[in-house]
Amino acid sequence: MLNLPSLPYYRWLVFGVTATGTFMATLDSSIVNVALPRISTTLDSSLPLVQWVVSAYLLTISCLLPLFGRLGDMLGRRSVYTTGFLIFTLGSLLCGLAGHIALLITARVIQAVGAAMLMANASAIVAATFPSSSRGQALGMVGTIVALGSLTGPSVGGVLVDLFGWESIFYVNLPIGLLGFAASQIILPREARQTGEAFDYPGAILFAAGMTCFLLSIIHGEDLGWLSKTVITLFIAAVVLLTLFIRHEKRAPFPMIDLSLFKIWAFWSGNAAGLISFMALFSNTMLLPFYLTTILHLSPSQVGLLMTPFPLLMALLAPVSGYLSDRINPAFLSTAGLSVTTLGLLSLTLLGEHSSLWEIAFSQATLGLGNALFQSPNNNSVMSSVPPEKLGIASGFNSLVRNIGQVSGIAISVSIFENRQAAALAGFTQPDAAQQVAAFLSGYHTALFAGALFAAIGAALSFVRRTELAAKN
C-alpha cells in the first residue's frame, strides 16, 4: 500500500485539500450577494429578511471559529476538518432545496457550521505540515486562496444565477465537498488527541453570545442608527458578555481561548494589523462596484473585469512574499504591503466622473500588490509565533479577525458614504444629475480616505512590530 507521507510532494497534497475547503468556505461568504434579488423574488421575501441569508452565515462562522479551533487542538484537526466538509455539503444541499426563506436561512446556518470547521483548522494543518523553511510560502498561498474565494464570488455567482438559477450557487458545492471529504480522509495526517482536557462550555456560550451582539450592532448600525436604543443595547450587551468571557477564561482550567497567546507580541500585533487591513480593503470592495455602476455606467461584466487586477496580482505575488517571509523579517514586508495599500486607496479618492478605466485598473493592481505583500508574511508571523499544540486556536482566531474586519470595514465605509452624500444633498429639494454625482463622489472619496487612514495606521503598527522584532533578533 502506498505510504503517502513518504512522498516528496506529500505536503502539497495536504495543502491542496486545505485549499479546497478554504476556497469553498470563503467563496460562499460572497457568492450569495448577487443572488439576493432573485432569491427575494422567487421566495417572495422582503430585502431586510433576505439579507439574513448573508448575515446568518457570517454570524455563525464568527461565533464558532475559536470553538472549532479549540476542538481541533483537542480532538485532532483532521477529524474536525473532514467533518466540516460533510456538514458544509449537507448545508449546501439543503440551501438548494429550500422552498421558503426561513428554511434557506436555517440551511445557511448549517452550511456555516461546516465552513467554520474548515476555516478554523486549514491554516493550522498547513502550519503543522510545512517546516519553518517553507511555511511562509504555504501560508502565503493560503492567503491567496482566501482572497480569490472572497473576490471571485460575485462574478462566479452572477454567471451561475443567470444560467442555472439561484439554487445552482449551492449545488455547485456538492461534488467539490464530497471529493474534498474523500481526499481529506485519505491524505490528511492523523494526530494524537489531547487527553485530560475538558471543553470550556461556559466560555463558548459567553463568547458566542457576546460576538453575536457585537456583530449585530455593527450590521444594523447604519439602517437603525448608530445611536438608536437597539444598537446601543446590543453594543453594551456585547461589552458585558465579552468582559465576562475574558474573566471566565482567566480562571478556567482549560480555556477555549488561551489568553496567554496575547502576551506574544507577534501574535496580537499581527492579528491587530490583519483586522485593520481588512477594514481598509473592504471599503474598496463594497463601494467600488457602486462607483463603476452609478457614475461610469458600466455593465456587470465590465465591473468584474475592472476588479480582476486585485485577485490576479494577489494570486501571482502572495506566494512570492510568503517565500520571502521565510528568509527576512515578515514585519518588514507587512509594513511595505500596508504602505502600498494606503497609496492604492488614496488613488481611489482621485477618481471622478470621467476617470479612465486604466486609472481604475491601476488602483486595483496597486491594492492587489499591497495585499499580497502584507497577508502572507503577516499570516506567517502569527502562525509561527504560537506553540504547535495551539495552532488550531491561533488559526481560528486569525480567521475570526478577518471576518470582523470585513464586517466592520463594510459598515464603517457605508455609514461614512451615506452620511457625506446626505450632507452634500441637504441644501437641495430636487437635486439635478450633476448635484447627485457630486454628492456621490463626496461620500465615496471620504469613505475611501477613511480606508486609507486605516491602512496607514496598520502600516505604523507593522513598522513598530518590525523594529521590536529586529531588536529581539
C-alpha positions in Angstrom: 0.0 0.0 0.0 1.3 3.5 -0.9 2.7 5.4 2.0 1.6 8.9 1.3 3.6 10.7 4.0 6.8 9.3 2.4 6.2 11.0 -0.9 8.3 14.1 -1.6 5.3 16.2 -2.6 3.1 14.9 0.3 3.0 18.4 1.9 1.5 19.9 -1.2 -1.2 17.2 -1.3 -2.2 18.3 2.2 -2.1 21.9 1.0 -4.4 21.0 -1.9 -7.0 19.5 0.5 -6.9 22.5 2.8 -7.0 24.9 -0.1 -10.2 23.3 -1.4 -12.0 23.7 1.9 -10.8 27.3 2.4 -11.8 28.3 -1.1 -15.3 26.8 -0.7 -15.9 28.5 2.7 -14.7 31.9 1.6 -16.4 31.8 -1.8 -19.8 31.2 -0.2 -19.4 34.2 2.0 -19.7 36.4 -1.1 -21.2 34.4 -3.9 -24.8 34.8 -2.4 -24.8 38.6 -2.6 -25.5 38.7 -6.4 -28.3 36.1 -6.0 -30.3 38.0 -3.3 -32.6 39.9 -5.7 -33.5 36.7 -7.4 -34.0 34.8 -4.1 -36.1 37.7 -2.8 -38.4 37.5 -5.9 -38.6 33.7 -6.0 -39.2 33.2 -2.3 -41.4 36.3 -2.0 -39.3 37.8 0.8 -38.5 41.4 1.7 -34.9 42.7 1.3 -34.3 43.1 5.0 -35.4 39.5 5.6 -33.5 38.0 2.6 -30.3 39.9 3.8 -30.2 37.3 6.7 -29.2 34.7 4.1 -25.8 36.5 4.3 -25.9 37.7 7.9 -26.8 34.3 9.3 -23.8 32.7 7.6 -21.4 35.4 8.8 -22.6 35.5 12.3 -22.5 31.7 12.7 -18.9 31.5 11.4 -17.7 34.3 13.6 -19.2 32.7 16.7 -17.8 29.3 16.0 -14.3 29.9 14.7 -12.5 29.9 18.1 -14.6 27.0 19.2 -13.7 24.7 16.3 -10.1 25.8 16.5 -10.0 24.7 20.1 -11.8 21.4 19.2 -9.2 20.9 16.5 -6.4 21.2 19.1 -8.2 18.8 21.4 -9.7 16.1 19.1 -7.3 16.3 16.1 -7.6 18.8 13.3 -8.1 16.1 10.7 -11.3 14.8 12.3 -12.8 18.3 12.7 -11.7 19.4 9.2 -13.1 16.3 7.4 -16.4 16.6 9.4 -16.6 20.2 8.2 -16.7 19.0 4.6 -19.7 16.8 5.2 -21.7 19.4 7.2 -20.9 22.1 4.6 -22.0 19.8 1.8 -25.2 18.9 3.6 -25.9 22.6 4.3 -25.4 23.4 0.6 -27.8 20.7 -0.5 -30.5 21.9 2.0 -29.9 25.5 0.7 -30.6 24.5 -2.9 -33.8 22.5 -1.8 -35.2 25.3 0.4 -38.5 26.5 -0.8 -39.1 29.1 1.9 -36.9 31.9 3.2 -36.9 30.5 6.8 -35.7 27.1 5.5 -32.9 28.8 3.4 -31.7 30.8 6.4 -31.7 27.7 8.6 -29.7 25.8 5.9 -27.2 28.6 5.7 -26.6 28.3 9.4 -25.9 24.6 8.9 -23.6 25.4 6.0 -21.8 28.0 8.1 -21.1 25.4 10.9 -19.2 23.3 8.3 -17.4 26.4 6.9 -16.3 27.4 10.4 -14.8 23.9 10.9 -12.9 24.2 7.7 -11.7 27.8 8.1 -10.7 27.3 11.8 -8.3 24.4 11.0 -7.0 24.9 7.5 -4.1 27.2 8.3 -3.3 25.2 11.4 -3.0 22.0 9.3 -0.7 23.8 6.8 1.5 25.3 9.6 1.9 21.9 11.3 2.7 20.1 8.0 5.3 22.5 6.5 8.7 23.2 8.1 9.7 26.7 9.0 11.8 27.0 5.9 8.7 26.8 3.6 5.8 27.6 6.0 5.6 31.2 4.9 5.3 30.3 1.2 2.5 27.8 2.0 0.6 30.2 4.3 1.1 32.8 1.6 -0.7 30.6 -0.8 -3.5 30.1 1.7 -3.9 33.8 1.8 -4.2 33.8 -2.0 -6.9 31.2 -1.8 -8.8 33.3 0.7 -8.6 36.4 -1.5 -9.6 34.5 -4.6 -12.6 32.9 -2.8 -13.8 36.3 -1.4 -13.2 38.3 -4.6 -14.4 35.8 -7.3 -17.7 35.0 -5.5 -19.7 37.8 -7.1 -18.6 37.1 -10.7 -19.0 33.3 -10.4 -22.3 33.7 -8.7 -23.6 36.1 -11.4 -22.9 33.6 -14.2 -24.4 30.7 -12.3 -27.6 32.6 -11.3 -28.1 33.8 -14.9 -27.6 30.4 -16.5 -29.0 27.9 -14.0 -30.9 29.8 -11.3 -30.0 30.8 -7.7 -30.1 27.2 -6.5 -27.0 26.4 -8.6 -24.7 28.5 -6.4 -25.3 26.0 -3.7 -25.5 22.8 -5.8 -22.0 23.5 -7.3 -20.6 22.8 -3.8 -21.9 19.2 -3.7 -19.3 17.4 -5.9 -16.5 19.5 -4.6 -17.5 18.9 -1.0 -17.7 15.2 -1.4 -14.4 15.0 -3.2 -12.8 17.2 -0.5 -14.1 14.9 2.2 -12.8 11.8 0.4 -9.4 13.4 -0.2 -9.1 14.6 3.4 -9.8 11.1 4.7 -7.1 9.7 2.5 -4.4 12.4 2.6 -4.6 14.4 5.9 -2.3 13.1 8.6 -3.7 11.6 11.8 -2.9 13.4 15.1 -2.8 12.3 18.7 -5.7 13.7 20.8 -5.0 15.9 23.8 -6.2 13.8 26.8 -7.4 15.0 30.2 -8.7 18.4 28.9 -12.4 19.3 29.2 -14.1 21.6 26.8 -14.9 25.0 28.0 -18.7 25.2 27.5 -19.4 28.3 29.6 -16.6 30.1 27.7 -18.0 29.0 24.4 -21.5 30.3 25.3 -20.3 33.6 26.6 -18.1 34.2 23.5 -20.9 33.2 21.0 -23.5 35.5 22.8 -21.1 38.4 23.0 -19.9 38.1 19.4 -23.5 37.9 18.1 -24.4 41.1 19.9 -21.3 42.8 18.7 -21.8 41.9 15.1 -25.5 42.7 15.1 -24.7 46.2 16.5 -22.3 46.7 13.6 -24.5 45.2 10.9 -27.6 47.2 11.9 -25.8 50.4 12.9 -26.5 52.2 9.7 -30.1 51.2 9.0 -31.3 51.5 12.6 -29.0 54.4 13.5 -25.7 54.2 15.5 -27.3 56.0 18.5 -30.6 54.0 18.4 -31.6 52.2 21.5 -31.4 48.8 19.8 -27.8 49.3 18.6 -26.6 50.8 21.9 -28.3 48.0 23.9 -26.6 45.4 21.6 -23.2 47.0 22.0 -23.5 47.3 25.8 -24.6 43.6 25.9 -21.6 42.7 23.8 -19.2 44.5 26.1 -20.7 42.9 29.2 -20.7 39.4 27.8 -17.2 39.6 26.3 -15.9 41.1 29.6 -17.4 38.1 31.5 -15.9 35.8 28.9 -12.4 37.2 29.5 -12.8 37.0 33.3 -14.0 33.4 32.9 -11.2 32.4 30.6 -8.6 33.7 33.1 -10.0 31.3 35.8 -10.9 28.3 33.6 -8.5 25.3 33.9 -8.8 24.6 30.1 -10.0 27.8 28.5 -11.4 28.0 25.0 -9.0 30.8 24.1 -5.7 30.7 25.8 -5.3 34.4 26.7 -1.6 33.8 27.3 -1.2 33.9 23.5 -1.8 37.6 23.6 1.4 38.0 25.6 3.2 37.0 22.4 3.9 40.3 20.6 3.9 38.8 17.1 0.5 37.1 17.7 -1.5 40.0 19.0 0.1 42.7 16.8 -0.2 40.6 13.7 -3.9 40.0 14.4 -4.4 43.7 15.1 -2.7 44.6 11.8 -4.8 42.0 10.0 -8.0 43.4 11.4 -7.1 46.9 10.3 -6.0 45.7 6.8 -9.4 44.0 6.1 -11.3 47.1 7.4 -9.3 49.2 4.9 -9.7 46.8 1.9 -13.4 46.2 2.2 -14.2 49.9 1.9 -13.0 49.4 -1.7 -14.6 46.0 -2.1 -18.0 47.4 -1.0 -18.1 50.8 -2.7 -16.1 50.4 -6.0 -18.9 48.5 -7.8 -21.4 51.2 -7.0 -19.0 53.9 -8.3 -18.4 51.9 -11.5 -22.2 51.3 -12.0 -23.6 54.6 -10.8 -21.0 57.1 -12.1 -19.4 55.3 -15.1 -22.5 53.3 -16.1 -20.6 50.1 -16.7 -22.1 46.7 -17.1 -21.7 43.9 -14.5 -19.2 42.1 -16.7 -17.1 45.3 -17.1 -17.3 45.8 -13.3 -16.0 42.3 -12.8 -13.2 42.8 -15.3 -12.0 46.0 -13.7 -11.9 44.3 -10.3 -9.8 41.4 -11.7 -6.3 43.0 -11.2 -6.7 42.8 -7.5 -7.1 39.0 -7.2 -4.7 38.4 -10.1 -1.8 40.3 -8.5 -2.7 38.7 -5.2 -2.6 35.2 -6.8 0.8 35.9 -8.5 2.6 37.6 -5.7 1.3 36.2 -2.4 3.4 33.0 -2.7 6.5 35.1 -3.5 6.0 37.3 -0.4 5.4 34.2 1.7 8.6 32.7 0.4 10.5 35.9 1.2 9.0 36.0 4.7 10.8 32.7 5.5 14.1 34.5 4.9 13.7 38.1 6.0 11.7 39.8 8.8 8.0 39.3 8.0 7.1 42.6 9.6 9.2 44.4 7.1 7.1 43.0 4.2 3.8 43.6 6.0 4.8 47.3 6.6 5.6 47.7 2.9 2.3 46.0 2.0 0.1 48.2 4.1 2.0 51.3 2.9 1.3 50.3 -0.8 -2.4 49.6 0.2 -2.6 53.1 1.6 -1.4 54.6 -1.7 -3.8 52.4 -3.6 -6.8 53.6 -1.5 -5.6 57.2 -1.8 -5.5 56.9 -5.6 -9.2 55.9 -5.5 -10.0 59.3 -3.8 -8.9 61.0 -7.0 -11.4 59.2 -9.3 -14.1 61.4 -10.8 -16.9 61.4 -13.3 -14.6 61.0 -16.3 -11.8 58.8 -14.9 -10.3 56.3 -17.4 -10.6 52.6 -17.0 -6.8 52.3 -16.9 -6.7 54.5 -13.7 -9.2 52.2 -12.0 -7.4 49.1 -13.1 -4.1 50.5 -11.9 -5.5 51.3 -8.5 -6.9 47.7 -8.2 -3.5 46.3 -9.2 -1.8 48.5 -6.5 -4.2 47.2 -3.9 -3.5 43.6 -5.0 0.2 44.2 -4.7 -0.2 45.7 -1.3 -2.4 42.9 0.0 0.0 40.3 -1.4 2.9 41.9 0.3 1.0 42.1 3.6 -1.2 39.0 4.1 1.3 36.2 3.5 4.1 37.5 5.8 1.6 38.6 8.4 -0.1 35.1 8.5 3.4 33.5 8.7 4.5 35.6 11.6 1.2 35.0 13.5 1.1 31.2 13.0 4.8 30.8 13.6 4.7 32.6 16.9 2.5 30.1 18.8 3.3 26.6 20.1 2.3 23.6 17.9 -0.4 22.5 20.3 -2.1 25.9 20.0 -2.1 26.2 16.1 -5.8 25.4 15.9 -7.0 28.2 18.2 -4.5 30.5 16.5 -5.9 29.6 13.1 -9.5 30.1 14.2 -8.7 33.4 15.8 -6.9 34.6 12.7 -10.0 33.7 10.6 -12.2 35.5 13.1 -10.2 38.7 12.8 -10.6 38.5 9.0 -14.4 38.2 9.3 -14.7 41.0 11.9 -12.5 43.3 9.7 -14.7 42.6 6.7 -17.9 43.4 8.5 -16.5 46.5 10.3 -15.0 47.8 7.1 -18.2 47.5 5.1 -20.3 49.0 8.0 -18.0 52.0 8.5 -17.5 52.7 4.8 -21.2 52.6 4.0 -22.0 54.8 7.0 -19.4 57.4 6.1 -20.5 57.3 2.4 -24.2 57.7 3.2 -23.6 60.4 5.8 -21.4 62.5 3.5 -23.7 62.0 0.5 -26.7 63.1 2.5 -24.9 66.2 3.8 -24.0 67.2 0.2 -27.6 66.9 -0.8 -29.1 68.6 2.3 -29.5 72.0 0.6 -31.3 70.7 -2.5 -35.0 69.9 -2.7 -34.8 68.3 -6.1 -31.1 67.8 -6.9 -30.2 67.5 -10.6 -28.0 64.8 -12.1 -24.8 66.8 -11.7 -25.5 67.5 -8.0 -26.3 63.9 -7.4 -23.0 62.8 -9.0 -21.1 65.4 -6.9 -22.8 64.1 -3.7 -22.0 60.5 -4.6 -18.3 61.4 -5.2 -18.1 63.3 -2.0 -19.3 60.3 0.0 -17.2 57.9 -2.0 -13.9 59.9 -1.6 -14.4 60.4 2.1 -15.1 56.7 2.7 -12.0 55.7 0.7 -9.9 58.2 2.5 -11.0 56.7 5.8 -10.0 53.3 4.4 -6.6 54.7 3.5 -6.3 56.1 7.1 -6.9 52.6 8.5 -4.2 51.2 6.2 -1.8 53.8 7.3 -2.5 53.0 11.0 -1.8 49.4 10.2 1.4 50.2 8.5 2.6 52.2 11.5 1.7 49.3 13.8 3.7 46.9 11.5 6.6 49.3 11.5 6.7 49.3 15.3 6.5 45.5 15.2 9.4 45.4 12.7 11.7 47.5 14.8 10.9 45.5 18.0 11.4 42.1 16.3 14.6 43.4 14.8 15.8 44.4 18.3 14.9 40.9 19.6 16.9 39.3 16.8 
